[in-house]
Amino acid sequence: MFFSFKLIYIFIFFVSFFLSGFSYAADVELPGLAVDFSDDNADIANAVKIFIGMTALSLAPAAIVVMTSFIRIIVVLSMLRMALGMQQTPPNTVLISLALFLTLFNMMPTFTAIDENAIQPYIQEKISIQSAVDIGKSNFKGFMLKHTREEDLLLMVDLAKAETPKVESDVSFIHLVPAFILSELKTAFQIGFIIFLPFLLVDIVIASILMSMGMLMVPPMMISLPIKILMFILIDGWFIVTKSLMESFYT
């Protein structure tokens, strides 16, 4: 429970980076409306801060998907289910829950660094919220840059017709996030292809045996499915897939 609240704080800080301009403005003027965020209007300022926090919480699930290791994990697990030939087993809820917890374990060093360097100093009033957001953003950027291919990042920069960054600090989040997604999808499909091969071999062997025996009316899946499940159990497949997935982030 404590860590869940800590995780919420992390995403509030991070997503608030895109909304922080409102909270630091001295006042906002719109046609027919003027809002002053001075000390005399503390109630209005607090209401806006609550609004920013709620908006950040609503964007937190999207941030989990696009800026963490969740993409690679859930794609590989989905392809594993397809390779087994079971469209609804394990259910989506189980796969997503497993992917979320594996993401949590994999992102623990990043979350811990954000908590120690940004959240706790801000709670203790040692740094401002802007500094906390900048530190949190730099930690996420470091993780994404580590797993983003250079060609994907250059593609996003070229599509945006922006100047090619010379150092990591010059990389924009607008370019980094889609590049990170593309890199994760490619890596996930590479892992999924390797997972598919042994199951495809079983399907081919079973189909060939049934054809040679003249049993053309028997669906090959009826025979190959229990064999694939048995093979997956005997090799402790879930352990191997999970271990390989987690180790893929450190190679």
C-alpha positions in Angstrom: 0.0 0.0 0.0 2.8 2.4 0.9 4.6 1.8 -2.4 1.3 2.3 -4.4 1.0 5.8 -2.9 4.7 6.4 -3.6 4.1 5.4 -7.2 1.2 7.8 -7.5 3.4 10.6 -6.2 6.0 9.8 -8.9 3.5 10.0 -11.7 2.0 13.2 -10.3 5.4 14.8 -10.3 6.2 13.6 -13.8 3.0 14.3 -15.5 2.7 17.7 -13.7 5.8 18.7 -15.7 3.6 19.2 -18.7 1.1 21.2 -16.7 3.4 23.0 -14.4 3.2 26.2 -16.4 -0.2 26.9 -14.9 0.9 26.6 -11.3 3.9 28.9 -11.7 2.1 31.7 -13.6 1.4 34.8 -11.5 -2.0 35.2 -13.1 -4.0 33.9 -16.0 -6.1 36.3 -18.2 -8.8 35.1 -20.5 -11.4 37.1 -22.4 -13.8 38.3 -19.7 -11.9 36.3 -17.0 -8.9 37.2 -14.9 -7.5 34.8 -12.2 -4.9 35.9 -9.8 -2.8 33.2 -8.1 -1.4 35.5 -5.3 -1.6 34.8 -1.6 -5.0 36.6 -1.5 -6.5 33.9 -3.7 -5.1 30.8 -1.9 -8.3 28.9 -2.3 -8.3 29.3 -6.0 -4.7 28.3 -6.2 -5.3 25.2 -4.2 -8.2 24.3 -6.4 -6.1 24.5 -9.5 -3.4 22.4 -7.8 -6.0 19.7 -7.0 -7.2 19.9 -10.6 -3.6 19.4 -11.8 -3.1 16.5 -9.4 -6.3 14.8 -10.6 -5.3 15.3 -14.2 -1.9 13.8 -13.5 -3.5 10.7 -11.9 -5.8 10.3 -14.9 -2.7 10.3 -17.2 -0.7 8.0 -15.0 -1.9 4.7 -16.7 -0.9 6.1 -20.1 2.5 7.0 -18.6 2.9 3.5 -17.3 2.3 2.1 -20.7 4.5 4.3 -22.9 7.4 5.2 -20.6 8.2 1.9 -18.8 9.0 -1.7 -19.7 5.3 -2.6 -19.7 5.1 -2.5 -23.6 7.7 -5.2 -24.1 6.4 -7.4 -21.4 2.7 -7.4 -22.3 3.4 -7.9 -26.1 5.7 -10.9 -25.4 3.1 -12.5 -23.0 0.3 -11.9 -25.6 2.4 -13.5 -28.3 3.2 -16.4 -26.0 -0.5 -17.0 -25.5 -1.1 -17.0 -29.2 1.8 -19.4 -29.8 0.2 -21.8 -27.4 -3.0 -21.6 -29.3 -5.2 -20.5 -26.4 -6.9 -17.3 -27.2 -8.4 -16.6 -23.8 -6.1 -18.5 -21.5 -4.6 -17.0 -19.4 -7.2 -14.2 -19.3 -6.3 -10.7 -20.2 -6.7 -9.7 -16.5 -4.0 -12.2 -15.5 -1.6 -11.2 -18.3 -2.0 -7.5 -17.5 -1.6 -8.0 -13.8 1.6 -10.1 -14.4 2.9 -7.5 -16.8 2.3 -4.7 -14.3 4.1 -6.5 -11.5 7.0 -7.4 -13.7 7.1 -3.8 -14.8 7.2 -2.7 -11.2 10.1 -5.0 -10.4 12.0 -3.9 -13.4 11.4 -0.2 -12.8 12.2 -0.4 -9.1 15.6 1.2 -9.4 14.2 4.2 -11.4 11.3 4.6 -9.0 13.6 4.4 -6.0 15.9 7.0 -7.5 12.9 9.3 -8.1 11.7 8.8 -4.5 15.1 9.5 -2.9 16.2 12.4 -5.1 12.9 14.1 -5.9 9.9 13.1 -3.8 11.5 12.9 -0.3 13.4 16.2 -0.7 10.3 17.9 -1.9 8.2 16.5 1.0 10.9 17.8 3.3 10.8 21.2 1.5 14.4 21.0 0.5 13.7 21.5 -3.2 10.9 23.1 -5.2 8.3 21.2 -7.1 9.9 22.3 -10.4 13.2 20.8 -9.3 11.5 17.6 -8.2 9.7 17.3 -11.6 13.0 17.9 -13.4 14.8 15.2 -11.4 12.0 12.8 -12.0 11.9 13.6 -15.7 15.7 13.0 -16.0 15.4 9.6 -14.4 12.7 8.5 -16.8 14.6 9.9 -19.7 17.7 8.0 -18.6 15.8 4.7 -18.6 14.1 5.3 -22.0 17.4 6.4 -23.7 19.0 3.2 -22.5 16.4 1.1 -24.3 15.9 3.3 -27.4 17.6 2.6 -30.7 19.4 5.5 -32.2 17.7 5.1 -35.6 14.3 5.2 -34.0 15.1 8.4 -32.2 16.6 10.0 -35.3 13.4 9.0 -37.2 11.3 10.9 -34.8 13.6 13.9 -34.9 13.5 13.9 -38.7 9.7 13.6 -38.8 9.5 16.6 -36.5 12.0 18.4 -38.7 13.9 19.3 -35.5 17.6 19.7 -35.0 19.5 16.5 -34.3 20.4 16.4 -30.5 24.1 16.3 -29.8 24.0 15.2 -26.2 21.4 13.3 -24.1 20.2 16.4 -22.4 19.1 17.9 -25.8 16.7 15.0 -26.5 13.1 16.1 -26.2 10.5 14.0 -24.6 8.2 14.5 -27.6 10.7 12.7 -29.7 11.9 10.2 -27.1 8.6 8.7 -26.1 7.5 7.5 -29.6 11.1 6.4 -30.4 11.1 4.4 -27.2 7.8 2.7 -28.1 9.1 1.7 -31.5 12.2 0.2 -30.0 10.3 -1.7 -27.4 7.9 -3.1 -30.0 10.8 -4.3 -32.2 12.5 -6.0 -29.2 9.2 -7.6 -28.1 8.5 -9.0 -31.6 12.1 -10.4 -31.8 11.5 -12.2 -28.5 8.0 -13.3 -29.6 9.4 -14.7 -32.9 11.9 -16.9 -30.9 9.0 -18.1 -28.7 6.9 -19.0 -31.7 9.4 -21.2 -33.4 9.2 -24.4 -31.1 5.4 -24.2 -31.0 5.3 -23.8 -34.8 7.5 -26.9 -35.1 5.0 -28.9 -33.0 2.1 -27.8 -35.2 4.0 -28.7 -38.4 4.9 -32.2 -37.0 1.4 -32.9 -35.9 -0.1 -31.7 -39.1 2.3 -33.9 -41.1 1.6 -37.0 -39.1 -2.1 -36.6 -39.4 -1.8 -36.0 -43.2 0.4 -39.1 -43.6 -2.2 -41.2 -41.7 -5.0 -39.9 -43.8 -6.8 -38.2 -40.9 -7.5 -35.1 -42.9 -10.8 -34.4 -41.0 -9.0 -34.2 -37.6 -8.0 -30.6 -36.8 -4.3 -30.5 -36.0 -4.9 -28.1 -33.2 -6.9 -30.7 -31.3 -3.8 -32.9 -31.0 -1.0 -30.2 -30.9 -2.6 -28.1 -28.2 -2.3 -30.6 -25.3 1.2 -31.5 -26.5 2.3 -27.9 -26.5 0.9 -27.4 -23.1 2.6 -30.5 -21.8 5.9 -29.4 -23.4 5.5 -25.9 -21.9 4.9 -27.4 -18.4 7.9 -29.8 -18.6 10.4 -27.1 -19.5 8.9 -24.7 -16.9 8.0 -22.3 -19.6 6.6 -19.5 -17.4 9.9 -19.4 -15.4 12.0 -19.3 -18.6 9.9 -16.6 -20.3 9.8 -14.4 -17.2 13.5 -14.8 -16.6 14.4 -14.1 -20.2 12.1 -11.0 -20.3 13.6 -9.5 -17.2 17.2 -10.2 -18.3 16.5 -8.6 -21.7 16.5 -5.2 -20.0 20.1 -5.7 -18.7 21.7 -7.0 -21.9 
